[in-house]
Amino acid sequence: MANGAWAEIREKFQAALALSRVELHKNPEKEPYKSKYGARVLLEEVRALLGPAPEDEDDDERPQAEDDVGAGDSAPGLPAERVAVEGPVAQGAVRLAVIEFHLGLNHLDTEELSAGEEHLMKCLRLVRRYRLAPDCVSLYIQAQNNLGILWSEREEIETAQAYLDSSEALYLRYMKEIGSPPLDPTEHFLPEEEKLTEQERSKRFEKVYTHNLYYLAQVYQHKEVFEKAAHYCHSTLKRQLEHNAYHPIEWAINAATLSQFYINKQCFMEARHCLSAANVIFGQTGKNPTTEDTTETEGDVPELYHQRKGEIARCWIKYCLTLMQNAQQSMQDNIGELDLDKQSELRALRKIELDEEESVRKKAVQFGTGELCDAISAVEEKVSYLRPLDFEEARGLFLLGQHYASEAKEFFQIDGYVTDHIEVVQDHSALFKVLAFFETDMERRCKMHKRRIAMLEPLTVDLNPQYYLLVNRQIQFEIAQAYYDMMDLKVAIADKLRDPDSHIVKKINNLNKSAMKYYQLFLDSLRDPNKVFPEHIGEDVLRPAMLAKFRVARLYGKIITSDPQKELENLATSLEHYKFIVDYCEKHPEAAQEIEVELELSKEMVRLLPTKMERFRTKMALT
């Protein structure tokens, strides 16, 4: 090819790349893709100047059939030996493939998916035989990655995964068999003196593979194969730090999100590491020098910054809350109180948990090296990953969770973020609830439940029950439970006194009345527009509905009154609610599995209460 023609081709290609990188918002509002269309024209001109494709390229078989895409290193279509890019025919095919690749990206950017797919497929066909060569391996992997994204957007997840698996297999095989930094696709249109350094080639190739892992994480998340999704997500985050190719805000939110997977698996050490790393990297926002990966959103959009900060705070709340709840479940007896024997057993197991800290678990998840690793460790050391065994340990986690609850509320305010705000408040309330489990002083436990009520009750005023029915139900049930727990505690305190005064009796009755009010509001929300209670309660509210009925029955039996007639009426109402539970479970046997303990107690009360009421009537008649 004449030097003049080749210079024209290179010039047009570089101009096309420059236009492709113009951000959409810099185009006229009525022509958002103006720069993309300009780049497309130039790319098509380059393709014409390069001449026709080699004759043996023009087959219409899809690469999946030939290459057994996704079959890994043993794919039959993968050459047993590297085919070098030698001679003008091979070189011409590779250059055409680069143009087809960029035309494919161009059409994807303008939302013309079918045309984009066609160009990317042509790119693969052109360099199939050379794909293990340093000249083509990066190009081939990038084309497959983009086809993986395309099929993922079409929700054809199996096809998307096949392309992405094939890319991963090709990368691993290339690094194992060859290993030298391959050419970046743009280098095929650069003069020798402008070619990239080995270091830059390596950086770009590793970035391509990191993208491949990131997309695989998305695919497995979509397929709900969470173990593999977490593995690929963790690998992606680790590589981004190693190669200094990340946006601090985006990296931090991804690490915080990954922590939720570890929390659900009860891997609290790993979750803590992810969250600590998220804090450290988020703190870099606006401090790092601009890189090719830096976007305008960083530092320029305060709202995004504060939103992401609030989201990371919410992940910390879940960490503290779940770790405390996990400890509670491990140490409570069959009525939800602290079991001292179980507590002692867990203390004995603590040594094993501490030994694990230095094991392979920590090394497996570690992010960063050097100063970054030290900074993450400094955050970790302030937070326990062990289940709290007493009030002081639980209080440390509670205070951390409460700090992050306040931080999250700063952004997720009820005006504009209703659902998010309520979830944060509910988590804050749950922190108080689980801390109360560890508290031995009953008066202080009462105060904790009182704090819960103080933060939850205002929500019932602000919410429109028509639009937030499910949320309203949750809050009503939770407030009722808080009043119910307070009443039980006040009764226990009164039982220790020889002669409870009228003030304590009034307090117990007021708490009783409030608990009953909110349980009844919850139950009334289940009624149809004609105010009729359903004959068949939906599966999603079956257990809370039965619990509400059971607790209302118990509350009526706990009302303290000096009026015998009133007490008899309360016992009758209590019996009515117990009978409802027994009758409902007889008609709907599936409900019995939801409330086994409460059902047995209800049956016992249905048997005992009529006798108690009859004795009461006899006593009243005699007086």
C-alpha positions in Angstrom: 0.0 0.0 0.0 1.4 3.4 -1.0 2.6 5.6 1.8 0.1 8.4 0.9 -2.9 6.1 1.0 -1.7 4.5 4.3 -1.2 8.0 5.8 -4.8 8.9 4.8 -6.1 5.7 6.4 -4.3 6.3 9.6 -5.5 10.0 9.7 -9.1 9.0 9.1 -8.9 6.3 11.7 -7.5 8.6 14.4 -10.1 11.2 13.6 -12.9 8.6 13.9 -11.5 7.6 17.3 -11.5 11.2 18.5 -15.1 11.7 17.4 -16.1 8.4 19.1 -14.8 9.7 22.4 -16.9 12.9 22.3 -19.4 12.7 25.1 -23.1 12.6 24.1 -24.0 15.8 26.1 -21.5 17.8 24.0 -23.6 17.1 20.9 -26.5 19.3 19.9 -29.6 18.4 21.9 -31.6 17.4 18.8 -28.6 15.4 17.4 -27.2 13.5 20.4 -25.4 11.0 18.1 -23.9 13.5 15.7 -20.3 12.7 16.7 -21.0 9.0 16.5 -22.4 9.3 13.0 -19.4 11.4 12.0 -17.1 8.7 13.3 -19.1 6.0 11.4 -18.6 7.8 8.1 -14.9 7.9 8.6 -14.7 4.3 9.6 -16.6 3.2 6.5 -14.2 5.3 4.4 -11.3 3.5 6.0 -12.9 0.1 5.3 -13.3 1.0 1.7 -9.7 2.2 1.4 -8.5 -1.1 3.0 -10.2 -3.1 0.2 -12.2 -6.3 0.3 -11.9 -9.0 2.9 -10.0 -12.2 2.2 -12.1 -14.6 0.2 -12.0 -17.4 2.7 -13.4 -15.1 5.5 -16.8 -14.8 3.9 -18.7 -17.6 5.5 -22.0 -17.0 7.3 -21.5 -19.6 10.1 -21.9 -18.2 13.6 -18.7 -18.4 15.6 -20.5 -20.3 18.4 -20.9 -23.3 16.0 -17.3 -23.3 14.8 -15.5 -22.3 18.0 -17.7 -24.0 20.6 -17.9 -20.7 22.4 -17.7 -21.1 26.1 -16.2 -24.5 26.1 -13.0 -23.2 27.6 -9.4 -24.1 26.7 -10.5 -27.3 25.0 -12.8 -25.5 22.4 -12.3 -27.4 19.1 -12.2 -24.1 17.2 -9.2 -22.7 19.2 -6.0 -23.4 17.3 -3.8 -26.0 18.8 -0.8 -23.8 17.9 -0.5 -20.1 17.5 -1.1 -18.8 13.9 1.1 -15.8 13.4 -0.1 -12.7 11.6 2.3 -12.8 8.6 2.0 -11.4 5.1 -0.2 -8.8 3.6 -3.3 -11.0 3.5 -3.2 -11.7 7.2 -2.3 -8.1 8.0 -5.2 -6.8 5.8 -7.6 -9.2 7.6 -6.6 -7.9 11.0 -6.9 -4.2 10.0 -10.3 -4.8 8.6 -11.3 -6.7 11.8 -10.2 -3.6 13.9 -12.5 -1.4 11.7 -15.4 -3.9 12.0 -14.9 -3.9 15.8 -15.1 -0.1 16.0 -18.1 0.0 13.6 -19.7 -2.6 16.0 -19.1 -0.4 19.0 -20.4 2.6 17.1 -23.7 0.9 16.3 -24.1 -0.3 19.9 -23.5 3.3 21.1 -26.3 4.5 18.8 -28.6 1.7 20.0 -28.6 -0.2 16.7 -27.9 -3.6 18.3 -28.5 -5.9 15.3 -26.0 -3.9 13.1 -23.6 -3.8 16.0 -23.8 -7.5 16.4 -23.2 -8.0 12.6 -20.0 -6.0 12.7 -18.6 -7.6 15.8 -19.3 -11.1 14.4 -17.5 -10.1 11.2 -14.6 -9.0 13.3 -14.4 -12.4 15.0 -14.6 -14.2 11.7 -11.8 -12.2 10.2 -9.3 -13.0 13.0 -10.5 -16.3 14.2 -7.4 -18.2 13.1 -5.1 -15.5 14.6 -6.9 -15.1 17.9 -4.1 -16.6 20.0 -1.5 -14.3 18.4 -0.2 -11.2 20.2 -1.5 -9.1 17.3 -5.2 -10.2 17.8 -5.9 -11.7 21.2 -6.9 -8.4 22.8 -9.1 -7.5 19.8 -10.8 -10.9 19.9 -11.5 -10.8 23.6 -12.9 -7.2 23.4 -15.2 -8.2 20.5 -16.5 -11.2 22.5 -16.9 -9.1 25.7 -19.1 -6.6 23.8 -21.2 -9.4 22.3 -21.6 -10.7 25.8 -22.9 -7.3 26.9 -25.2 -7.1 23.9 -26.8 -10.5 24.5 -27.1 -9.7 28.2 -29.1 -6.5 27.3 -31.4 -8.8 25.2 -31.7 -10.9 28.4 -30.3 -13.9 26.5 -28.1 -14.7 29.5 -26.8 -18.1 28.4 -25.6 -16.7 25.1 -24.0 -13.8 26.9 -22.2 -16.1 29.3 -20.9 -18.3 26.5 -19.1 -15.3 24.9 -17.7 -14.1 28.2 -16.6 -17.6 29.3 -14.8 -17.9 25.9 -13.0 -14.6 26.5 -11.9 -15.7 30.0 -10.6 -19.1 28.6 -8.7 -17.3 25.8 -7.1 -14.8 28.2 -6.0 -17.6 30.6 -4.6 -19.7 27.7 -2.8 -16.8 26.2 -1.1 -15.8 29.5 -0.2 -19.5 30.2 1.3 -20.2 26.7 2.6 -16.8 25.5 2.3 -14.2 28.2 3.9 -11.3 26.4 1.9 -8.0 26.4 -0.2 -8.2 23.2 -0.9 -5.3 20.8 -3.8 -3.0 21.6 -6.2 -2.9 18.6 -5.5 0.8 17.9 -1.8 0.0 17.3 -2.6 -1.6 13.9 -3.0 2.0 12.6 0.0 3.6 14.3 3.4 4.2 12.8 6.2 2.1 14.4 7.6 5.1 16.4 4.1 5.7 18.1 3.5 2.1 19.1 2.8 1.6 22.8 5.3 0.5 25.4 5.2 -3.0 26.8 4.0 -1.6 30.1 1.1 0.3 28.5 0.2 -2.8 26.4 0.1 -4.9 29.5 -2.0 -2.3 31.4 -4.6 -2.1 28.6 -4.8 -5.9 28.2 -5.3 -6.5 31.9 -8.0 -3.8 31.9 -9.7 -5.8 29.1 -9.6 -8.9 31.2 -10.9 -7.0 34.3 -13.9 -5.9 32.2 -14.5 -9.5 31.2 -14.6 -10.5 34.9 -16.9 -7.6 35.7 -19.4 -8.7 33.0 -19.2 -12.3 34.2 -20.1 -11.1 37.7 -23.2 -9.4 36.3 -24.2 -12.5 34.4 -24.0 -14.8 37.4 -25.8 -12.2 39.5 -28.6 -12.2 36.9 -28.6 -16.0 37.0 -28.7 -15.9 40.9 -25.6 -18.0 41.1 -24.4 -15.7 43.9 -21.2 -17.7 44.9 -19.8 -17.2 41.4 -21.1 -13.7 41.1 -19.3 -12.8 44.3 -16.1 -14.5 43.2 -16.0 -12.6 39.9 -16.9 -9.3 41.6 -14.2 -9.8 44.2 -11.6 -10.6 41.5 -12.7 -7.5 39.5 -12.3 -5.2 42.5 -8.9 -6.6 43.4 -7.6 -6.2 39.9 -8.9 -2.7 39.6 -6.8 -1.7 42.7 -3.8 -3.6 41.5 -3.8 -1.8 38.1 -5.0 1.5 39.5 -7.9 1.6 37.1 -11.0 2.5 39.1 -13.4 5.3 40.0 -13.3 5.7 43.8 -17.1 6.2 44.2 -18.0 3.3 41.9 -15.3 1.0 43.4 -16.5 1.7 47.0 -20.1 1.1 46.3 -19.3 -2.2 44.6 -17.2 -3.3 47.5 -19.9 -2.3 50.0 -22.5 -4.2 47.9 -20.2 -7.3 47.9 -20.2 -7.1 51.7 -23.9 -7.9 51.7 -23.2 -11.3 50.1 -20.7 -12.1 52.8 -23.1 -10.9 55.5 -25.8 -13.2 54.2 -23.3 -16.1 54.2 -22.3 -15.1 57.8 -18.8 -14.4 56.7 -18.4 -11.3 58.9 -14.6 -11.1 58.6 -14.9 -10.8 54.8 -17.8 -8.4 55.0 -15.9 -6.1 57.4 -12.9 -6.1 55.0 -15.1 -5.1 52.1 -16.7 -2.3 54.0 -13.4 -1.0 55.5 -12.0 -1.0 52.0 -15.1 0.8 50.7 -14.5 3.6 53.4 -10.9 4.0 52.5 -11.4 4.1 48.7 -14.4 6.4 49.0 -12.2 8.7 51.0 -10.0 9.1 47.9 -12.8 10.8 46.0 -11.6 14.1 44.5 -8.0 13.4 45.8 -6.7 11.2 43.0 -5.1 12.7 39.9 -7.4 12.3 36.8 -6.9 9.0 35.0 -8.5 7.7 31.8 -11.0 6.0 34.0 -12.1 9.1 35.9 -15.6 10.4 35.0 -17.1 13.8 35.4 -19.5 12.5 38.0 -16.7 12.3 40.6 -16.6 15.4 42.7 -18.7 17.4 40.2 -22.0 16.0 41.4 -22.4 16.5 45.2 -25.7 14.7 45.2 -24.2 11.5 43.8 -21.4 11.7 46.3 -23.8 12.1 49.3 -26.1 9.4 47.9 -23.3 6.8 47.6 -22.0 7.8 51.1 -25.5 7.1 52.4 -25.6 3.7 50.6 -22.3 2.6 52.0 -23.6 3.7 55.5 -26.6 1.5 55.0 -24.4 -1.5 54.2 -22.5 -0.8 57.5 -25.9 -0.7 59.4 -26.7 -4.2 58.0 -23.3 -5.5 59.1 -23.8 -4.3 62.7 -27.4 -5.4 62.9 -26.9 -8.8 61.3 -23.9 -9.6 63.5 -25.8 -8.7 66.6 -28.9 -10.6 65.5 -26.8 -13.6 64.7 -25.4 -13.5 68.2 -28.9 -13.2 69.7 -30.2 -16.2 67.8 -27.2 -18.3 69.0 -27.8 -17.4 72.7 -31.6 -17.1 73.2 -33.8 -19.7 74.8 -37.3 -20.8 73.5 -38.9 -17.6 74.9 -36.3 -15.2 73.4 -34.3 -14.5 76.6 -30.6 -14.9 77.1 -29.6 -18.5 77.8 -26.5 -18.5 80.1 -25.4 -22.0 79.1 -25.4 -21.1 75.4 -23.5 -18.0 76.2 -20.8 -20.0 78.0 -20.5 -22.4 75.1 -20.0 -19.5 72.7 -17.3 -18.1 74.9 -15.4 -21.4 74.7 -15.7 -21.2 70.8 -14.3 -17.7 70.8 -10.7 -19.0 70.8 -11.3 -20.9 67.6 -12.9 -17.8 65.9 -9.8 -15.7 66.9 -7.4 -18.3 65.5 -9.2 -18.1 62.2 -8.2 -14.4 61.9 -4.6 -15.3 60.9 -5.7 -18.2 58.6 -6.1 -18.3 54.9 -9.5 -16.6 55.0 -8.1 -13.2 55.6 -5.5 -13.5 52.8 -8.1 -14.7 50.4 -10.1 -11.5 50.4 -7.4 -8.9 51.1 -7.6 -5.8 48.9 -4.6 -3.6 48.1 -1.0 -3.7 49.2 1.4 -1.4 51.2 -0.1 1.8 52.5 -3.5 1.0 51.1 -3.6 -2.3 52.9 -2.5 -0.6 56.1 -5.2 2.0 55.8 -7.9 -0.7 55.4 -6.5 -2.6 58.3 -6.7 0.5 60.5 -10.4 0.8 59.8 -11.0 -3.0 60.4 -9.2 -2.9 63.8 -11.9 -0.6 65.2 -14.7 -3.0 64.3 -15.3 -6.5 65.6 -16.2 -9.3 63.3 -16.9 -11.7 66.2 -20.4 -12.3 67.5 -20.9 -10.1 70.6 -21.3 -12.2 73.8 -22.3 -9.6 76.3 -23.8 -6.1 76.5 -20.5 -4.2 76.2 -19.5 -6.0 73.0 -23.0 -5.6 71.6 -23.0 -1.9 72.5 -19.8 -1.3 70.5 -21.6 -2.6 67.4 -24.8 -0.8 68.3 -22.9 2.6 68.5 -21.3 2.0 65.1 -24.6 1.1 63.5 -26.3 4.1 65.1 -23.5 6.4 63.7 -24.1 5.1 60.2 -27.9 5.3 60.7 -27.5 9.0 61.3 -25.2 9.3 58.3 -27.7 7.5 56.1 -30.6 9.7 57.3 -28.7 12.8 56.2 -29.2 11.9 52.6 -32.2 9.5 52.6 -34.7 12.0 54.1 -38.5 11.3 54.1 -39.0 14.1 51.5 -37.9 12.5 48.3 -36.7 9.1 49.6 -39.7 7.8 51.5 -39.0 4.1 51.2 -35.3 4.4 51.8 -35.8 6.7 54.8 -38.3 4.2 56.4 -35.9 1.3 55.9 -33.1 3.2 57.6 -35.4 4.1 60.6 -36.6 0.5 60.8 -33.0 -0.8 60.9 -32.2 1.9 63.6 -35.1 0.6 65.6 -34.0 -3.0 65.1 -30.5 -2.0 66.5 -32.2 -0.8 69.7 -34.3 -4.0 69.8 -31.4 -6.4 69.6 -29.3 -4.3 72.1 -32.2 -4.7 74.5 -31.7 -8.5 74.4 -28.2 -8.1 75.9 -29.3 -5.6 78.6 -30.0 -7.2 82.0 -31.5 -4.1 83.6 -35.3 -4.2 82.8 -35.8 -0.4 83.2 -33.1 0.3 80.7 -34.6 -2.3 78.3 -37.9 -0.4 78.6 -36.1 2.8 77.6 -34.7 1.2 74.5 -38.1 0.1 73.3 -39.4 3.6 74.1 -36.7 5.0 71.8 -38.0 2.6 69.1 -41.5 3.8 69.4 -40.4 7.5 69.4 -38.7 7.0 66.0 -41.4 4.8 64.4 -44.7 6.5 65.5 -44.1 9.7 63.5 -43.8 7.6 60.3 -47.4 6.5 60.7 -48.5 10.2 60.6 -46.4 11.1 57.5 -47.4 8.1 55.4 -50.5 7.8 53.2 -51.8 4.3 53.9 -53.4 4.1 50.5 -50.0 4.4 48.8 -47.8 2.8 51.4 -50.0 -0.1 52.7 -47.3 -2.7 53.1 -44.9 -0.3 54.8 -47.7 1.0 57.1 -48.4 -2.6 58.1 -44.8 -3.3 58.9 -44.5 -0.2 61.1 -47.8 -0.8 62.9 -46.8 -4.3 63.7 -43.3 -3.2 64.9 -44.7 -0.4 67.1 -47.3 -2.9 68.6 -44.4 -5.3 69.3 -42.4 -2.6 71.1 -45.3 -1.6 73.3 -46.0 -5.3 73.9 -42.4 -5.9 75.0 -42.5 -2.8 77.2 -45.6 -4.0 78.9 -44.1 -7.5 79.6 -41.1 -5.8 81.1 -43.2 -3.5 83.3 -45.3 -6.5 84.5 -42.0 -8.3 85.4 -40.8 -5.2 87.3 -44.2 -5.0 89.1 -44.1 -8.7 90.0 -40.9 -8.0 92.0 -42.6 -5.4 94.1 -44.7 -6.4 97.1 -47.4 -3.9 96.4 -47.3 -2.2 93.0 -48.8 1.4 93.3 -51.5 2.8 91.1 -49.0 4.6 88.9 -47.3 1.3 87.8 -50.7 -0.3 87.2 -51.8 2.7 85.1 -48.5 2.5 83.1 -49.0 -1.2 82.4 -52.6 -0.7 81.2 -51.6 2.2 79.0 -48.8 0.2 77.4 -51.3 -2.7 77.0 -53.8 -0.3 75.3 -51.2 1.1 72.9 -50.0 -2.4 71.9 -53.6 -3.4 71.3 -54.3 -0.3 69.3 -51.4 -0.9 66.8 -52.1 -4.7 66.5 -55.7 -3.8 65.7 -54.7 -1.2 63.2 -52.5 -3.9 61.5 -55.4 -6.5 61.5 -57.9 -3.9 60.2 -55.5 -3.2 57.3 -56.2 -6.8 56.1 -59.9 -6.1 55.8 -61.5 -5.7 52.4 -63.2 -2.4 51.3 -66.4 -3.5 53.1 -64.4 -3.9 56.3 -64.8 -7.7 56.3 -61.9 -9.7 57.6 -60.6 -12.2 55.0 -61.7 -15.9 55.2 -58.3 -16.8 53.8 -55.3 -14.8 54.9 -52.6 -14.2 52.3 -49.4 -16.2 52.7 -47.2 -13.0 53.0 -49.1 -11.8 56.1 -50.3 -15.1 57.6 -47.7 -15.4 60.4 -47.9 -11.7 61.5 -51.7 -11.8 61.3 -51.8 -14.9 63.5 -49.3 -13.4 65.9 -51.3 -10.2 66.2 -54.4 -12.2 67.0 -52.5 -14.2 69.6 -51.0 -11.2 71.2 -54.3 -9.3 71.3 -55.8 -12.3 73.1 -53.0 -12.3 75.6 -53.2 -8.5 76.0 -56.9 -8.7 76.9 -56.0 -11.2 79.6 -53.4 -8.9 81.0 -55.5 -5.8 81.6 -55.5 -5.0 85.3 -59.0 -3.9 86.5 -60.8 -3.9 89.8 -64.2 -4.2 88.0 -65.2 -7.9 88.0 -67.7 -7.4 85.1 -65.0 -5.6 83.0 -62.5 -8.5 83.8 -65.1 -11.0 82.6 -65.7 -9.1 79.4 -61.9 -9.0 78.8 -61.6 -12.7 79.3 -64.4 -13.3 76.9 -62.7 -11.2 74.2 -59.5 -12.9 74.9 -61.2 -16.3 74.4 -62.7 -15.1 71.2 -59.3 -14.3 69.7 -57.8 -17.6 70.9 -60.7 -19.5 69.3 -60.2 -17.6 66.0 -56.6 -19.0 65.8 -57.7 -22.6 66.6 -60.6 -22.5 64.2 -58.6 -20.9 61.4 -55.8 -23.5 61.7 -58.4 -26.3 61.6 -59.8 -24.9 58.3 -56.3 -24.1 56.9 -53.8 -26.7 58.1 -51.0 -24.9 56.4 -51.3 -22.1 58.9 -50.5 -24.4 61.8 -47.0 -24.8 60.6 -46.5 -21.0 60.8 -47.4 -20.7 64.5 -46.9 -24.1 66.1 -46.0 -22.7 69.6 -48.8 -20.1 69.6 -51.4 -22.6 68.3 -50.6 -25.0 71.2 -51.0 -22.2 73.7 -54.2 -21.0 72.1 -55.7 -24.6 72.3 -54.8 -24.7 76.0 -56.4 -21.3 76.6 -59.5 -22.3 74.7 -59.7 -25.3 77.1 -58.9 -23.4 80.3 -60.6 -20.0 79.9 -64.3 -21.1 79.9 -63.7 -22.8 83.3 -62.0 -19.7 84.7 -64.8 -17.5 83.4 -67.4 -19.8 85.0 -65.6 -19.6 88.4 -65.6 -15.9 88.0 -69.3 -15.7 87.3 -70.0 -17.9 90.4 -67.9 -15.6 92.5 -69.7 -12.6 91.2 -73.1 -14.1 91.9 -72.1 -14.8 95.5 -70.9 -11.2 96.0 
